[in-house]
Amino acid sequence: MDWKTEIDAAAARIAPHMLRTPVIRITGPNLPGEVELKLEQMQHTGSFKARGAFNTLISRPVPEAGLVAASGGNHGAAVAYAAREMGHKVHVFVPEMAGPSKIALIRDTGADLTVVPGEYANAMQQAQAFEVETGAMQIHAYDADPTVAGQGTCLREWEEQGLQADTVLIAVGGGGLIAGSLAWLAGARKVVAVEPETSCALHAARAAGVPVDVEVSGVAANALGARRIGRICFEQAVRWDVQSILVSDTAITAAQVALWRMLRQLVEPAGATALAALMSGAYVPAPDERVAVLVCGGNVAPDPFRGG
C-alpha cells in the first residue's frame, strides 16, 4: 500500500470535520531540555480517534444497518460523534473497565450503547457478533487501513505545523496511532513506542517475533488495553525497527500531574504515557537529540465536571 497517498487523501477527506490541534514547547523539571508537544487531546471527543472514524465513514459506503464499534472508550466516542455528524446510526460496545466518564461521553452522542463485562476483547467479541447478525459495518479501533490512514493525518498535520524533532514518542495500545505515524514518516524521524508495564502488547510482540496475547491492567488500561497488537502496527514496527519503552503506573500518573501543573491540561493516563517515558528516565535522549511527544487523550476519570 502507498501509505503516503492514502494519508494525503484521508487528510483532504476529513479536513472539514477536524480541529487543527495546537503544538507547544515546554521545559521543566525532569525534562531533557525543551520538548515539543502536540495536544491532540484537544481534538473532537478528546482524542485522535476522530481522525480514523471520519476517514472510515467518508471513504466507505455505510450500509442501511448502520455502524458498530468496540471500544475501550475513546474510539467509541469518536465513532459515535462521527456517525451523528454524518447521519448514521451506530451501536457501540464498551467494557465495564471503560469507566463511567467515557461511557457517559458515548451516551451523550445519542449512540446505542452496550456495556460488556470484562475488557476490550470481550466488547470486540460482542461487536463482531452484532456485525454478523445485523449487517452493520464494523469500524475497527486500530487494525484497519482507513483507521490507520486517518490516524496518520496527525503526524502529517504536525509536520505542516513545523515539527522540528529528531524523535517522536507515541503511546501505544492497539497501535493505530503509531502505525499511521510510522506510515507517514517512513523512517524520516525516529519513533519510540511507549506502553504501560502492565498493558504492553507491542513490547510483547517484538520480544516474541509475532503478535501474542497479553494480560492488561493498570491506570491506562481503558485506553491502551489491547490484548494483542494490531497486524498493521506490528508490520510497521518491524519494518522501521521501532524501539519499545515501558513505563510504570506511577510514572504515568506523575506525568499527568505535571501536565496539569505546567500547562493546566487535564490529560487521561494514556495521554500522559509517552511523556512519562521522558520524565521518568525510561527514555534518555542522546546529547542534542530533539524530542517531541504526542499527547493523545484527554478523557480523564472521574470527569471533574460530571462526577464520574
N, C-alpha and C positions, 0 to 999 in steps of 0.2 A: 504493500500500500504506500502511496505517496502521501505521507502524513502532513507534510508542509502544505500541500494543495488542499487537503481535507480541512486543516485547521484554518487556513485562509478563508475557505468557503464558509466554515462554521462562524467565523468572526463576522462576516458580512451578513449572514442569516440572523444572528442573534443581536446584532448591534442595537436595533430599536428597542430591545427589551432589557438591556443590561445597564447597570451602573458602571462607570469607569472608576474603579476603586483607587483611593489615594496611595501614594508612596511617600514615606518619610525616612529620615536618617536620624539615628539616635546614638548617644553614648551614655555610659553609666557604669555603675559597679558591676563587676563580674562579666563585663563585655570586653571583647578583644579589640578595642578601638571603636571606630564608627561602624555601625551596622545598618544596612538598608532594609526596611520592612515594607512589604505590600500588604495593606489592610483589607484583605479580601473578605474578612468577616463583616464588612460593611455592604456586601452585595445583597441583593434581594433575598429574603428569608434567612439571612445571617450566615451564608457560606457560599463557596464557589460552586456548589451543586446546581444552581440555577443555570449555569452555562451549559452543562451537558443535558439538562432536562429540556431547555428550549431548543437546542440543536436537534435533539431526537424528534421532538414534536413537529418541528418545521420541515425536517428533511425526509420524513416518512409519512405515508398515509395512515391516518388513525381509523381503525375500524369502528363500526357503529356501537360495538360493545364497549368502546372506550379504552381506558388505560388501567394498568395495575402495576404497583411497585412495592418492593420490600425494602425496608429501610431501618437503620438504627435511629433515624430521626431527621437528620439534615436533608438527606436525599428525598425522603417522603414529603417534607415541607416544600422542597423545590419543585418536585413533580406536581404536587397539588396546586401550587401557585401558578406554574406554567400552564397546567390544564385549565384552570379557571380563566386565565388571561386569554387562552386560545379557544375557549368554549367547548372543552371536552369533559366528559365525566371520568372520574378516576376513583379507584379503590386502593387504599394504602394499607399495608400490613406492617406493623412495627412490633418489636419485642417489648415486654414489660420493662426491660432494662433501659429503654429509651428515656424513661423518666417523665414525670408529669409536665415539665416545661415544654419539651419537644412534642409530646403528644398533644398538648393544648395548641401549640403553633400549627400543627397539621389540621386540627379540628377547626381552627379559625378560618381556614381557607374554604370550608364547606365540603371538603372531600369525605367520601365514605371511608371509615377507618375501622380496622380490626386490630386490637391489641392482643398479642400472642404470648403465652408463657414461654420463658426461655430467652434465647439470644437471637442475633440477626439470622443465623442459619435456619432457625425454626420459623421465623417470619418468611424467609425465602421459600421454604417448603410449601407453606400455605398460599403464597402468592403464585407459585408455579401451578398448584392445583386449581386455583381460581382462573388462571390463564387458560388451562386446558378445558375447564368446564364452561367458560363463558365466551371464549374467543377474544378476550381483551388483549391488548398489546402490552407486553412486559417492557418496562423501562428499567434496565439494569443499572444498579448504583455505580458500577465501576468497570465491568468487563464486557463492554460493547463498543464497537467502533464509533458510533455517533456520540456516545457519552464521553469517551476519551478525547475525541476531536474537540468537543465543546470545552472540556476542562483545559485543553491545550491553549485555548484562547487567552487564558490568564497570563501565561508567560509571554505570549505574543504581545499582549497589551502592555505588560511590564517593560518589555524591550522598547516599545514605542514611547514609553514614558522616560526612557533614558537609563535603564538598568546598567550599572557600572560594575557589578560584582564579577569576580572570577568564579565564585562558588555560591550555589543557592541551596539552602537547607529546606526540605519539604517533609512534612509529616505524612505518614503512610498508614492507611487502614487496609482497604481492598486494593488500592493502588491506582485508581482512575486519575487523580490529580497528578501524581508523579509520572505516570505513563504518558499523559498528554504533554507534560512539561519536557520529558526526555525526547518525545517525538518531535516537538517543536525545536528544541535546542540542538538536537542531532550532534551532540558532542562538542558544541561551541563553548559551553561552560561546564564546569564540574557540578554535578548534582549529588547531594548527600541525602540519603533516606534516613528519617528519624522515626523510631517507633517506641512505644512504651515497652518496658521489660516484660510485662505480662500480656501484651497483645502484639505479637511480632511475627505476623505471617510471612512477610518478605524476608526477614532475617532468617527464619527457619528454612524457607525455600532455598535461599542462597547457600545455606550450610548443607542442605540435603542434595542440592543439584536439581531438584524438581519441586513444584508446589506440594506442600504437605499440610495436613490439618494440625491446628494448634488449639490449645485451650486459651480462652480470652477472659480477662478480668481487669480490674483497676479503674482509676478515675476517668480514663479516656475511652473506656470500652464501648460506650454507646455511640461513639463516632468512629473509632479506629479498631473496632472489634470484629473484623472479618476473620472467620475461622481458617480460610485458605486464600492466599494471594490470587488476584486475577491473572488469567493467562496472558493478557496483553501487557500488564505491568511486568510480569516475570520475564517475558521475552525482551522488553525494553531494558530492564535492569541487567540482564545478562549481556545484551548487545553492547551496552555502554559501561559495563563493569562498575555498577553503582556501589558505592560504599554504604554500608548499613550500620547505623548507630542506634544503640538502645539507651533509654533514659528511665529513671525511676519515677514513680508517682510523686515523690517528694520534690524532685526537680521540676516536674511539670507544674505542680501547684505553686512553687516558688516563682516560676516564670509568669504564671497567671497574675500573681500578686505584683510582680514587677511591672507588667504592662498596665495595670491599674494605677500604680503609684507614679510611674513615669509619664504615662500618656492619658490616664483616665479612660482607658479602653477596657471594657468588660469582655473578656475572651474565655470561651469554654476550654476545658483541658486539652482537647485535640488541637485547638487553635494555638495553644502555647507550647505544644510539644516540640516543634522544631527549634524555637528559641531556647527551650530548656537544654538542648544539646550544647549550645554555646555557653549559657550561664553556668552550667554545672561542670564544664570542662570535659564533657564526654566527646566533644569535637573541639580540637585545638587547631586554629588556622596556622598556616606557615607564616613566617615573617612577611609582611607586606601583602598577604593574601586578602583580597577584598571579599567580604562575605555579605550575603543577603538572606533574609528569612521570609518565607511566605506564611503569613498569619491567616489561617484558613477558615476559622469558625468562631462565631460569637454567641451561640445559644447556650448561655450559662444556666445552670440549675443550682439552686432554685432561681426562677425568674424573679429579680428584685422588685418588679412591679406587679407580679401576679401572685407571688407567694408559693409557687410550686414549680 
